[in-house]
Amino acid sequence: MDLEQTLEQVSGMTVRGGDDSDLADADVLVVAASAPLTVNTSRLVYLDANAAIVSAVGDALPAGWPGVAIVVTNPVDPLVTRFVRQTGIDRRRVLGYTLNDSLRLRSGIAHAVGVPPGSVDAWVLGEHGDTSVPIWSRVAVDGQPRVLTDDEAAEAEEYLRTWYVRHVALDSGRSSTWTSGLGLARMVSAIRDDARALWPASLVLEGEYGIDGTAVSVPVELGRGGAVRVVEWELAPAELEALHASAELVRGLAG
């Protein structure tokens, strides 16, 4: 109802309520439905309730559905893993939205080193949660590689690690709506335009980074078919070890 009124300010678009029949020829499906938000300290509290919701979406997809699914519902990594198993859709066409972790790390680094928003390039891989892996070996500021001091890294990591708890403690009844909305719009555009843009996304891996059968966030090239390519960076040994530990947690949650 709210979105419909935006059409009075822009032209050339339509907004309408739909039903399961609309999935048959959808190019992109964004799964954002969730159990009601509560005050908590981990996205994992929603696993059982949200697994039922995402499973119902999977059941509604027709056999041979050719589109790309983007799962936003948390905890995203085990839900992506289960969704691929349930539907049999090619793993490259089921992506979990995890950009926000990297955005928060970039904000934390920008605060720590005193540069404006948008100046930092930094990535978070692994689980979208407590075992996420900041990739300190690939930090850049204003396009130049930057090795952070211990104090700078500690400040940036504290910002990243405490963001979710601080946000949920506000008891606003909403998630990171604006961040995710803009990120998703750009993600869908990259798929539509076959942009081959580099993004962090949760994807079921098949041997990449030494991980198999489990979804975690990794760098991917986005294009018309979803993840056109998984990009395998050479990580520092400690980063790769942490990524494997993160994947093992997700494997246990996915069942």
N, C-alpha and C positions, 0 to 999 in steps of 0.2 A: 504493500500500500504506500509506503514511504517512497520507495524507489520510483514508483509510477509517476510521482509528481516531478521528478527530475526531468522527465521528458518535455516539460513545458519550458525548460531552459536550454535544452540541446535538441538537435534534430537528427533524424536518420537512424533511430534505435527503437527497439520495442522491449517492454518488460511485461511479463505476464506470469500468473501462476500456472504450474503445469502438473503433470502426473507421470507415472512410470512409463507410459507410452512414449514420452518425449525422449527417453534415453536411447531409443533404437538408432536414431541417426545423429546423435550428439557427437560433435567432434571432440569436445572436452567436457569431462564431468568433474566438478569440484565437490568433494565430500567434506562438508563443514559442520554437519549436524552433530550434536553432542548432548550428553546428559547435562542437567543444570550445573552451573559452576558453584563451587563451594570454597570456603576457606580451607586451605590445605598446604602442604609443603612439597608435594610431588604430583606431577601429571599422572603417575601410575595409579592413583586412586580411582581413575576413571576407566581403567582397562576393561573390566567385565561389562559395565553398562555400555560403554562405547563400542566394544566389540560386537555386541548384539545389534547396535544401530548400523554399523558399517557392514555387517554380514547381511542385513536386510537389503541394503543398497546393492550388494553383490548379487543377491538372489534376483533382483529386479532387472539385471542386465540380460539382454537376449544372447543366445548362443552366437558366437562369432562376432561379438561387438567389436568394432574396429577403432574406437576412439582412444583418447588418452585420459586416464583418471589421475587426479591430484587429490591426495588425502591430506586434509588439514586437521582432522579430528585427532585428539591426543589420547593415549601416547602413540605418536604417529609411527614409530619404527615397527613395533610388533603388529600394529594394525595393517601396515603395508605388507608385511610378511604374510600375515593371515589372508589378506585380500587376494594376493597373487596365488596362494595355494588354493583358495576357494574357487576363484573364477577361471584359473588357467590362462589368464591374459598374459601375453608376453611381458616379462618383468620390466622391459624398457618403457612400457606404456602405463606403468603404475608408479607414480612418484609421490613422495611425501614432501610437504612444504616445510622446510627447515631453515629458510633464509634468516629468520629473526635471530638465531643464535649468533651468526656471523655479524649481523648488524649491531648486536649488543656488544660483541667484542670490539668492533670498530669504534663504537662510542666510548667504551671503557678506555681504549688506547688513546683516543683523541683527548679525553679528559686528563689522562696521566701525563701525556707529553705536551699538552697545551696547544693543540692545532684545531682548526675549525672542522665541523662535521663535513664528511665527504672527502677528507684528506687522506684517510687511512684505508688500506686494503689489507684485510685479514680474514681468516677463515676458521670456522669451527666444523669439525667432522665428527662422525660417530653418532651415538644416541642423542636424541633431542631431550636431554635431561641431565641428571647429576653426573653421568659418566661421559658427557660430551668432551671433545678433545680440541682445545685451542692449538692451532698450528703456528707456533711461535717462529718456526724456521722460515716462514713465508710472509712475514709482516713487511709492508712497505708504507712509507709516508711520502705523500706528494710524488708518487711513482718511483721512489728510491728505496732499496732495501734498508730496513732499520732493525738493528739489534737493540731490544729494550734492556734497560738496566733491571736488576732484580726488583727494585722498588716500583718501577713503572709496570713491569709484568704483574706484580702482586696486586697493584691497584686496579689494573685492567681486569684481572681474573676475578677479583672480588666483585667488581661491577657485574661481570657476566654471571657468576655463580649465585649472586643474591637477587638478581633482577626478578625472577619468577616469584620468589617468596615475598619480596617487597610489594610486588604488584598485587598478588592475591590477597595480602593482608589488608589492602584498602577496602576489601569486601564490596567492590563496585558492581558485582554481578555480571561483569563483561570481561572478555579476553583482550588481547592486543589487537583490537579491531582495525585501527587505522593502519598500523604497520603491516599487518597481514593482508588487508585489503589492497593496499598499493603494491605490495610485493606480489600478490597473486595476479593482479592485473598485468603486471610486467612479465610474470612467468607465462601466463596464457598468451600474451602477445608474442613472446619469444617462440612459443610452439607454433602459433598461427603463421608467423612470418618466416618460419624456418631459419631463425637467426643464427643458429649454431653458437649461441651465447653461453658462456661458462657460468654455471650456477651450482650452489650446494643443494642437494636434494637427497632424500632417503630413497634407496633403491635396493632391491634384492640382488646381492652380489653373487657372481658365479666364478669365484677364484680371484677376482681383483682384490688387491691388498691382502691376499692370503685368507680371504673370508668367503664362505660358500653357504648359500641357502638362507641368508639372513639379511634384512634391510638395515642399513645405517646410512647416515649422510656422507656423501662423497662428492667430489667435483664432477659434474656431467656437462656435456654440451647439449643444450636444448634445441630441438628442431621439430619438424612436422610429425615425426613419429614418437615424440617424447624424448627419452634420453638417447640421442643419436650415438653418443660415445661416452664411456666412463673414462675419465682422465686419471691416470695413475701417477701421482707425484712421488718423488723420492723423499720420504719422510725421515726425520731424525729417528733413531732407534727407539727412544722413549715415547715418541709420538705414535709410532707404529704399534708398539706394545700396548699403549693405552687404547688405541683403536680396536685391537683384538679383544681386549678386556671388555670394552663397550659392546662389541658385537656378541660376546658370550652372554652378557646380561640380557640383551634383546632376544637371543635365541631361547633362553629359559622362559622369558615372558610370552613368546610367541607359541610355545608348546610344541 
